[in-house]
């Protein structure tokens, strides 16, 4: 299994082998460059593909033969989009998970409470969602995560246990922060790309053809495309025999501390 530990062991061994051949028989210095380049590519893959489980296990789907799926939303709460999405979910009697950014709660406290009151779960998507979050120290990452939990707890008296990394990136520092926080990292198996695909039919086609048992769909409660496509997606999923269940129920996880 390809993971951070095994990769390091393999490449240390290869580095030692190249060094030995270099000393005994002589090899081009490009051998070192190529090795470092390949190592960097693997690290990049491990960091940026959340389903790789390269640094730690991440829940990206649920292994089942039952036609169940879960839908999740990132980057809220949003003053305009989130209430509209909540209305759609209520009309279709569908539960969801909202991974909220802590610093967007101020001014949207009523929206956050509405998410909770309507039976959806609230997850942690960091407090800052800073562009350079991936370069923070593990201590700074942990502080950021705990600050987001505090913002949620102040409004609904519950502390999220489910964490979705900003940009879906995991590295050794974030692994340490997640372990110390006691939270469970959550990914996705279907990324809707609803923040970049504006064509309604194209977006709908993309996500409906990825319907499969145990899938976790990633949307964002921040834009018009999601609001337009969401009811169509729900109707199509149900027409295909799928039940949309709450994320924590599908994964058999505890949502709050």
C-alpha positions as CSV (number, residue, x, y, z in Angstrom):
1,X,0.0,0.0,0.0
2,X,1.4,3.4,-1.0
3,X,1.6,5.7,2.0
4,X,4.0,8.2,3.5
5,X,5.9,5.8,5.6
6,X,6.4,3.1,3.0
7,X,7.3,5.7,0.4
8,X,10.0,7.2,2.7
9,X,11.4,3.7,3.4
10,X,11.5,2.9,-0.3
11,X,13.2,6.1,-1.4
12,X,15.7,6.1,1.4
13,X,16.7,2.6,0.2
14,X,16.9,3.7,-3.4
15,X,18.9,6.7,-2.4
16,X,21.4,4.5,-0.5
17,X,21.6,2.2,-3.5
18,X,22.3,5.0,-5.9
19,X,24.9,6.5,-3.5
20,X,26.6,3.0,-3.3
21,X,26.7,2.6,-7.0
22,X,27.9,6.2,-7.4
23,X,30.8,5.5,-5.1
24,X,31.7,2.0,-6.5
25,X,31.0,2.4,-10.2
26,X,30.0,6.0,-10.8
27,X,26.6,7.1,-11.9
28,X,25.3,10.4,-13.2
29,X,24.2,13.0,-10.8
30,X,20.9,13.1,-12.8
31,X,20.1,9.8,-11.0
32,X,19.6,11.8,-7.8
33,X,17.6,14.5,-9.6
34,X,15.3,11.9,-11.1
35,X,14.8,10.2,-7.8
36,X,14.0,13.4,-6.0
37,X,11.6,14.4,-8.8
38,X,9.7,11.1,-8.6
39,X,9.6,11.4,-4.8
40,X,8.2,14.9,-5.1
41,X,5.5,13.7,-7.6
42,X,4.4,11.0,-5.2
43,X,4.2,13.5,-2.3
44,X,2.2,15.9,-4.4
45,X,-0.2,13.1,-5.2
46,X,-0.5,12.1,-1.6
47,X,-1.2,15.7,-0.5
48,X,-3.6,16.8,-3.2
49,X,-5.6,13.6,-3.8
50,X,-7.7,13.3,-0.6
51,X,-8.8,9.8,-1.5
52,X,-5.2,8.5,-1.5
53,X,-5.0,7.9,2.3
54,X,-1.4,8.7,1.8
55,X,-0.8,10.3,5.2
56,X,-3.8,9.0,7.1
57,X,-7.1,7.3,6.5
58,X,-9.8,9.7,5.2
59,X,-13.5,8.8,4.9
60,X,-14.3,9.5,1.2
61,X,-17.1,7.0,0.7
62,X,-18.9,4.1,2.3
63,X,-18.5,0.5,1.1
64,X,-22.0,-0.9,0.6
65,X,-24.2,-2.5,-1.9
66,X,-27.2,-0.5,-0.8
67,X,-28.3,2.5,-2.9
68,X,-27.4,5.2,-0.4
69,X,-25.5,8.4,-0.9
70,X,-24.7,11.4,1.2
71,X,-24.4,15.0,0.1
72,X,-22.2,17.7,1.7
73,X,-21.7,21.4,1.3
74,X,-18.5,23.4,1.9
75,X,-17.6,27.0,2.5
76,X,-20.7,28.3,4.1
77,X,-22.6,29.6,5.9
78,X,-23.6,32.1,3.2
79,X,-26.2,34.7,3.8
80,X,-28.0,34.2,0.4
81,X,-27.1,30.7,-0.9
82,X,-27.3,28.6,2.3
83,X,-31.0,29.5,3.2
84,X,-32.0,28.7,-0.4
85,X,-30.3,25.4,-0.3
86,X,-31.9,24.6,3.1
87,X,-35.3,25.3,1.5
88,X,-34.6,22.9,-1.3
89,X,-33.5,20.2,1.1
90,X,-36.6,20.8,3.2
91,X,-38.9,20.5,0.2
92,X,-37.3,17.2,-0.8
93,X,-37.0,15.9,2.8
94,X,-33.2,15.4,2.3
95,X,-30.6,15.6,5.1
96,X,-27.1,16.9,4.4
97,X,-23.8,17.9,6.0
98,X,-22.5,21.4,6.0
99,X,-18.8,21.9,6.5
100,X,-18.6,25.5,7.7
101,X,-15.8,28.0,7.7
102,X,-15.6,29.5,11.2
103,X,-15.0,33.1,10.2
104,X,-18.1,33.1,8.1
105,X,-20.4,32.3,11.1
106,X,-20.3,35.8,12.4
107,X,-23.2,37.6,10.9
108,X,-24.7,34.3,9.8
109,X,-25.5,32.9,13.3
110,X,-29.2,32.5,12.4
111,X,-28.3,30.5,9.3
112,X,-26.0,28.2,11.3
113,X,-28.8,27.6,13.8
114,X,-31.2,26.9,10.9
115,X,-28.9,24.2,9.5
116,X,-28.9,22.5,12.9
117,X,-32.6,23.0,13.6
118,X,-33.6,21.4,10.3
119,X,-31.7,18.2,11.2
120,X,-28.5,18.6,9.1
121,X,-25.1,18.3,10.6
122,X,-22.4,20.9,10.8
123,X,-18.8,19.9,10.2
124,X,-15.5,21.8,10.6
125,X,-13.9,23.3,7.5
126,X,-11.3,25.3,9.4
127,X,-11.7,28.8,10.8
128,X,-9.8,30.8,8.3
129,X,-9.7,28.6,5.2
130,X,-6.5,30.6,4.5
131,X,-4.9,30.3,1.1
132,X,-1.7,29.2,2.8
133,X,-3.3,26.9,5.3
134,X,-1.3,24.0,4.0
135,X,1.9,25.7,5.0
136,X,0.8,26.4,8.6
137,X,2.6,24.6,11.4
138,X,0.6,21.8,13.0
139,X,0.1,23.9,16.1
140,X,-1.3,26.8,14.1
141,X,-3.5,24.4,12.1
142,X,-4.9,22.9,15.3
143,X,-5.6,26.4,16.8
144,X,-7.5,27.3,13.6
145,X,-9.5,24.1,13.7
146,X,-10.4,24.5,17.4
147,X,-11.4,28.1,16.8
148,X,-13.9,27.0,14.2
149,X,-15.3,24.5,16.6
150,X,-15.6,27.2,19.2
151,X,-17.6,29.4,16.8
152,X,-20.0,26.5,16.2
153,X,-20.3,25.6,19.8
154,X,-21.2,29.1,20.8
155,X,-24.2,29.0,18.6
156,X,-25.6,25.4,18.8
157,X,-23.8,24.1,22.0
158,X,-22.3,21.3,20.0
159,X,-18.7,20.7,18.9
160,X,-18.1,19.1,15.5
161,X,-16.1,15.9,15.2
162,X,-16.1,15.8,11.4
163,X,-13.4,17.8,9.7
164,X,-12.9,18.5,6.0
165,X,-9.5,20.0,5.1
166,X,-9.4,23.3,3.3
167,X,-8.9,22.5,-0.5
168,X,-8.9,18.8,0.4
169,X,-5.2,18.9,1.1
170,X,-3.6,16.7,3.8
171,X,0.1,16.8,4.8
172,X,2.1,15.6,7.8
173,X,1.4,18.8,9.7
174,X,-2.3,18.5,9.2
175,X,-2.2,14.8,10.1
176,X,-0.7,15.8,13.5
177,X,-3.3,18.5,14.0
178,X,-6.2,16.2,13.2
179,X,-4.9,13.4,15.5
180,X,-4.5,15.9,18.4
181,X,-8.0,17.4,17.7
182,X,-9.7,14.0,18.0
183,X,-11.7,14.8,14.8
184,X,-12.3,12.5,11.9
185,X,-11.1,13.7,8.4
186,X,-13.8,13.5,5.8
187,X,-13.3,13.7,2.0
188,X,-15.5,12.9,-0.9
189,X,-15.8,10.5,-3.8
190,X,-17.6,12.9,-6.2
191,X,-16.5,16.5,-6.6
192,X,-19.2,18.3,-8.3
193,X,-17.0,21.3,-9.5
194,X,-20.1,23.5,-8.9
195,X,-17.8,26.5,-8.3
196,X,-16.4,26.4,-11.8
197,X,-19.1,24.7,-14.0
198,X,-21.8,27.2,-14.8
199,X,-23.6,25.2,-17.4
200,X,-26.5,23.6,-15.6
201,X,-26.9,20.6,-17.8
202,X,-23.2,19.9,-17.9
203,X,-23.0,20.0,-14.1
204,X,-26.0,17.8,-13.7
205,X,-24.7,15.2,-16.2
206,X,-21.3,15.2,-14.4
207,X,-22.7,14.4,-11.0
208,X,-25.6,12.0,-12.0
209,X,-23.3,9.7,-13.9
210,X,-21.2,9.3,-10.8
211,X,-24.1,8.0,-8.7
212,X,-23.0,4.8,-7.0
213,X,-23.7,3.1,-3.7
214,X,-21.9,4.8,-0.7
215,X,-20.8,7.9,-2.7
216,X,-20.2,11.2,-0.9
217,X,-21.0,14.2,-3.1
218,X,-19.2,17.5,-2.6
219,X,-21.1,20.7,-3.3
220,X,-20.7,24.3,-2.1
221,X,-23.4,26.4,-0.5
222,X,-22.0,29.6,-2.0
223,X,-23.3,29.9,-5.6
224,X,-26.2,29.9,-8.1
225,X,-25.1,26.8,-10.0
226,X,-25.6,24.6,-6.9
227,X,-29.0,26.1,-6.2
228,X,-30.2,25.5,-9.8
229,X,-28.9,21.9,-10.1
230,X,-29.5,20.6,-6.5
231,X,-33.3,19.9,-6.9
232,X,-32.7,18.2,-10.3
233,X,-29.9,16.1,-8.8
234,X,-32.1,15.0,-5.9
235,X,-35.0,14.1,-8.1
236,X,-32.7,12.1,-10.5
237,X,-31.0,10.3,-7.6
238,X,-34.4,9.3,-6.1
239,X,-35.7,8.3,-9.6
240,X,-32.7,6.0,-9.9
241,X,-33.6,4.3,-6.6
242,X,-31.1,6.1,-4.3
243,X,-31.8,7.1,-0.8
244,X,-30.0,10.3,0.4
245,X,-28.9,9.8,4.0
246,X,-27.1,12.0,6.5
247,X,-23.4,11.7,6.3
248,X,-22.8,10.6,9.9
249,X,-25.5,8.0,9.6
250,X,-24.1,6.5,6.4
251,X,-20.6,6.4,7.8
252,X,-21.6,5.2,11.2
253,X,-19.8,8.2,12.8
254,X,-20.6,10.5,15.7
255,X,-21.1,14.0,14.4
256,X,-20.5,16.0,17.6
257,X,-18.5,15.7,20.8
